Structures are given as C-alpha cells and as structure tokens.
C-alpha cells in the first residue's frame, strides 16, 4: 500500500508533501533513507493497480468524451520498442500525479527506465549524427 503525505508535524527535511511513501510497520523511509514515524504525518491513501500483464487504466486518459490510450499513440506514431517504452514510463509518471499508479513502480523506477531505453535509442541512432 502507498500513502501520499499531505502534512507533517515537525521538521520537513527529507520529506516532500504529495509524495507516495510505503509504510513498513509504524515507519516509512524519507528521500534520504531515514526512518520516520508514520503517526507524525497526515496521509491520504493512494490506490494502486496490480501487475497483470494486461491493459491497465493508468494507460487511459479521458479528454472530454474521448479516451486516449497510450498504446494507440505508440502504434499511431509507429514508435519503435525503445520509443514506446520511454513514452509508457513518462505516461506512468504523469498518471501517478493523478493518483493512478502501478504496484511496484514509482517515479525513480520509471526514470531509470527512461534512461535505459534512452541510451538504447541513442545507440540505435548513433549513425544519424
């Protein structure tokens, strides 16, 4: 379970309001890896989705009456495997800001994926320079 920090009683060093934190017992780790007591924070529960391998709602974006799907953009633009994975990672980061998350993923994980697939994309296009 993830919980979004909405307030804190005391020193805020190493904490970001609005950030999702995983609780372990009565503690959680801040950005610097220090353990903090949960009861000092004000929290909002963040819904998460399980890894299923299937399509997930965090890849859907409702714009007025239309639903835009990440996969449709990837296929419509003819993106490569690397380009598609970069878009999906950016999409998950943006969706998490709206409370749509994927279990096991976080901004750090998705940022690492962007770098990994970005390096592959650079290698793929090194002759284009």
C-alpha positions as CSV (number, residue, x, y, z in Angstrom):
1,X,0.0,0.0,0.0
2,X,1.2,3.5,-0.8
3,X,0.2,6.6,1.1
4,X,0.5,10.2,0.0
5,X,2.0,12.6,2.6
6,X,-0.4,15.6,2.9
7,X,1.0,17.1,6.1
8,X,3.8,16.7,8.7
9,X,4.1,17.7,12.3
10,X,7.7,18.9,12.8
11,X,10.8,19.2,10.7
12,X,10.2,18.6,7.0
13,X,13.8,18.0,5.9
14,X,13.9,14.9,3.6
15,X,10.1,14.9,3.1
16,X,8.0,16.0,0.1
17,X,4.4,16.7,0.5
18,X,2.3,14.9,-2.1
19,X,5.0,12.1,-2.4
20,X,3.9,8.5,-2.1
21,X,5.6,6.6,0.7
22,X,5.4,2.9,1.6
23,X,4.8,2.1,5.2
24,X,6.7,-0.6,7.0
25,X,5.1,-1.2,10.3
26,X,4.7,2.1,12.0
27,X,7.6,3.7,10.0
28,X,8.4,4.9,6.5
29,X,11.6,5.9,4.7
30,X,12.1,9.5,3.6
31,X,14.0,10.6,0.5
32,X,17.3,10.2,2.3
33,X,16.5,6.7,3.6
34,X,15.9,7.8,7.2
35,X,13.1,6.1,9.0
36,X,10.2,8.3,10.2
37,X,7.2,7.6,12.4
38,X,4.0,7.3,10.4
39,X,1.9,8.9,13.2
40,X,3.6,12.3,12.7
41,X,2.3,12.5,9.2
42,X,-1.1,13.3,7.7
43,X,-1.9,10.8,5.0
44,X,-4.1,10.1,2.0
45,X,-4.3,6.5,0.7
46,X,-3.2,6.2,-2.9
47,X,-4.9,3.4,-5.0
48,X,-2.5,1.0,-6.8
49,X,-3.0,-1.5,-9.6
50,X,-1.6,-5.0,-9.7
51,X,0.9,-6.1,-12.3
52,X,-1.2,-8.3,-14.6
53,X,0.4,-8.1,-17.9
54,X,-2.9,-6.8,-19.4
55,X,-4.1,-3.3,-20.2
56,X,-4.4,-1.0,-17.2
57,X,-6.5,2.1,-16.6
58,X,-3.4,4.2,-15.9
59,X,-2.7,4.0,-19.6
60,X,-6.0,5.6,-20.4
61,X,-6.5,9.4,-20.5
62,X,-10.0,10.8,-20.6
63,X,-10.2,14.1,-22.5
64,X,-13.8,15.3,-22.6
65,X,-15.9,12.4,-24.1
66,X,-12.8,10.8,-25.7
67,X,-10.5,8.2,-24.1
68,X,-6.9,8.3,-25.4
69,X,-4.9,5.2,-24.9
70,X,-1.1,5.2,-24.7
71,X,-0.9,2.1,-26.9
72,X,-2.9,3.9,-29.7
73,X,-0.4,6.7,-29.6
74,X,2.6,4.3,-29.8
75,X,1.0,2.4,-32.7
76,X,-0.3,5.5,-34.4
77,X,3.1,7.2,-34.5
78,X,4.8,4.0,-35.5
79,X,7.1,4.2,-32.4
80,X,10.0,1.7,-32.0
81,X,10.2,-0.6,-29.0
82,X,12.6,1.8,-27.2
83,X,10.5,4.9,-28.1
84,X,7.3,3.2,-26.9
85,X,8.9,2.2,-23.6
86,X,10.1,5.7,-23.0
87,X,6.6,7.1,-23.6
88,X,5.0,4.5,-21.3
89,X,7.4,5.4,-18.5
90,X,6.7,9.1,-18.9
91,X,2.9,8.3,-19.1
92,X,3.1,6.4,-15.8
93,X,5.0,9.3,-14.1
94,X,2.3,11.7,-15.2
95,X,-0.6,9.3,-14.3
96,X,0.8,8.8,-10.8
97,X,0.4,12.6,-10.2
98,X,-3.3,12.0,-10.8
99,X,-3.4,9.1,-8.3
100,X,-3.2,6.3,-11.0
101,X,-0.3,4.1,-10.0
102,X,1.0,0.7,-10.8
103,X,2.1,-1.6,-8.0
104,X,5.9,-1.8,-7.7
105,X,6.5,1.3,-9.8
106,X,7.5,4.8,-8.7
107,X,9.0,7.9,-10.3
108,X,12.5,6.7,-9.6
109,X,11.9,3.3,-11.3
110,X,10.3,4.9,-14.3
111,X,13.0,7.5,-14.6
112,X,15.6,4.7,-14.7
113,X,13.6,3.0,-17.5
114,X,13.6,6.3,-19.4
115,X,17.4,6.5,-19.1
116,X,17.9,2.8,-20.0
117,X,15.7,3.0,-23.1
118,X,17.1,6.4,-24.0
119,X,20.6,5.0,-24.1
120,X,19.4,2.2,-26.3
121,X,17.7,4.8,-28.6
122,X,20.9,6.8,-28.8
123,X,22.8,3.7,-29.7
124,X,20.2,2.9,-32.3
125,X,20.6,6.3,-33.9
126,X,24.3,7.0,-33.5
127,X,24.8,6.9,-37.3
128,X,22.2,9.8,-37.7
129,X,24.7,12.4,-36.3
